Amino acid sequence: MPQLTDITRADFQEAVRIYLEEAYGQGEPPQRVRDRLGWPEGETLAEVAAGEAFERTPADAPPPECTRLRLRLGNPAFPHMKLGLDRVAETGDWVLTVDCHDARLLEVVGDAEREAVAALIQANADLKSRIERRWTEAGLPTFEQYIRDRLAARRAGPAAR
């Protein structure tokens, strides 16, 4: 699995393309999303993610020193969904993820909104699954692929590691 400097601009652009295709279909994403797609020059994600459109954790760290990177791309029903990259703690590898950013919604809505919010959360989860499945199928670094690679290495024994 890759380090942040191993993920190319082209790979990240492919991840964004798949995300937008699943989230917005044939429609054009809103201007606020399109504005976040103008990234600094660079051939690796470490360079691209230095742009101000990316949210970093910790916020003041350069991308290679972060544990998480987020790019808010939303979807038509929920503008807060994000394309994310997470550093796997045990290895330092980076994996793509979709951050639905909706986990606490049910805690803050009243009874009248509960059913609609539950439906939104389910729709976001379904979208997340579709995007991450397509990323894996495209050979992009996902947590699913990370686990598959780790299991394959374990089965192959210590000589393969």
C-alpha positions in Angstrom: 0.0 0.0 0.0 1.2 3.5 -0.7 2.7 6.3 1.2 1.2 9.7 0.5 4.1 10.5 -2.0 3.2 7.3 -3.9 -0.3 8.4 -4.8 -0.1 10.2 -8.0 -2.2 13.2 -9.1 -3.7 11.0 -11.8 -4.7 8.4 -9.2 -6.3 11.1 -7.1 -8.1 12.6 -10.0 -9.5 9.2 -10.9 -10.7 8.8 -7.3 -12.4 12.2 -7.5 -13.9 11.4 -10.9 -15.4 8.2 -9.6 -16.7 10.0 -6.5 -18.4 12.7 -8.5 -19.8 10.3 -11.0 -21.5 8.3 -8.2 -22.6 11.3 -6.2 -23.9 13.5 -9.0 -24.4 11.1 -11.9 -24.4 12.9 -15.2 -25.2 16.2 -13.5 -22.7 18.9 -12.8 -21.6 19.3 -9.2 -22.3 22.7 -7.6 -19.9 25.5 -8.1 -18.6 25.3 -4.5 -17.5 21.7 -5.3 -16.0 22.6 -8.6 -14.0 25.4 -6.8 -12.4 22.8 -4.6 -11.0 21.0 -7.6 -8.4 23.6 -8.5 -5.3 22.2 -6.8 -1.7 23.4 -6.7 0.9 22.0 -9.1 2.5 18.7 -8.3 2.5 15.1 -9.4 1.9 13.4 -6.0 -0.9 13.7 -3.5 1.5 15.0 -1.0 2.0 18.1 -3.2 -1.7 18.4 -4.3 -3.1 18.2 -0.8 -1.1 21.2 0.2 -4.0 23.2 -1.4 -6.4 25.1 0.8 -9.4 23.0 -0.4 -8.1 20.1 1.7 -8.9 19.8 5.4 -5.9 18.3 7.3 -5.6 16.6 10.7 -3.7 18.1 12.4 -4.8 21.3 10.7 -1.4 23.0 10.8 0.7 20.0 9.6 2.0 19.5 6.1 0.1 16.7 4.3 2.8 14.0 4.7 2.7 14.5 8.5 -1.1 14.3 8.7 -3.2 11.4 9.8 -6.2 12.4 7.8 -6.9 14.5 4.7 -10.4 15.5 3.6 -11.9 17.1 0.5 -15.5 18.1 0.9 -17.3 17.1 -2.3 -20.8 16.4 -0.9 -23.7 15.0 -2.8 -27.0 16.5 -3.9 -28.8 15.6 -0.6 -25.9 16.3 1.8 -23.1 18.8 1.0 -20.9 17.7 4.0 -19.8 14.3 2.7 -16.1 14.1 2.0 -13.5 12.2 0.0 -11.0 11.2 2.6 -7.5 9.7 3.0 -6.6 8.1 6.2 -3.2 6.9 7.4 -3.3 3.4 8.7 -1.7 3.7 12.2 0.1 0.3 12.1 1.9 0.8 8.8 1.7 4.5 7.8 0.0 3.4 4.5 -2.7 5.8 3.1 -6.1 4.6 2.0 -9.0 6.3 0.3 -12.3 6.5 2.2 -15.6 8.3 2.0 -16.4 10.2 5.2 -20.2 10.5 5.4 -19.8 13.1 8.1 -23.4 12.2 9.4 -22.8 10.0 12.4 -24.2 12.3 15.0 -27.2 13.7 13.1 -29.7 11.4 14.8 -28.6 12.7 18.1 -29.4 16.3 17.3 -32.7 16.0 15.5 -36.2 16.0 16.9 -38.7 13.1 16.5 -40.3 14.8 13.5 -37.1 14.7 11.5 -35.8 11.3 12.7 -37.2 9.2 9.8 -36.0 11.6 7.1 -32.5 11.8 8.7 -32.3 8.0 9.0 -33.1 7.8 5.3 -30.4 10.3 4.5 -27.9 8.4 6.6 -28.8 5.2 4.8 -28.5 6.9 1.4 -25.1 8.2 2.3 -23.9 4.8 3.5 -25.1 3.3 0.2 -23.3 6.0 -1.8 -20.1 5.4 0.3 -20.2 1.7 -0.5 -20.6 2.2 -4.2 -17.8 4.7 -4.4 -15.4 2.6 -2.3 -16.2 -0.5 -4.3 -15.4 1.3 -7.6 -12.2 2.6 -6.1 -11.1 -0.9 -5.2 -12.1 -2.2 -8.6 -10.1 0.6 -10.2 -7.0 -0.5 -8.2 -6.9 2.6 -6.0 -5.8 2.2 -2.4 -8.8 1.5 -0.2 -9.0 0.0 3.2 -10.6 -3.1 1.7 -7.6 -3.5 -0.6 -5.3 -2.8 2.4 -6.9 -5.7 4.3 -6.8 -8.0 1.3 -3.1 -7.3 0.8 -2.3 -7.9 4.5 -4.2 -11.2 4.5 -2.5 -12.3 1.4 0.9 -11.5 2.9 0.0 -13.4 6.1 -1.1 -16.5 4.0 2.2 -16.3 2.0 4.2 -16.5 5.2 7.1 -14.6 6.7 9.2 -14.9 3.5 6.7 -12.8 1.5 6.7 -9.9 4.0 
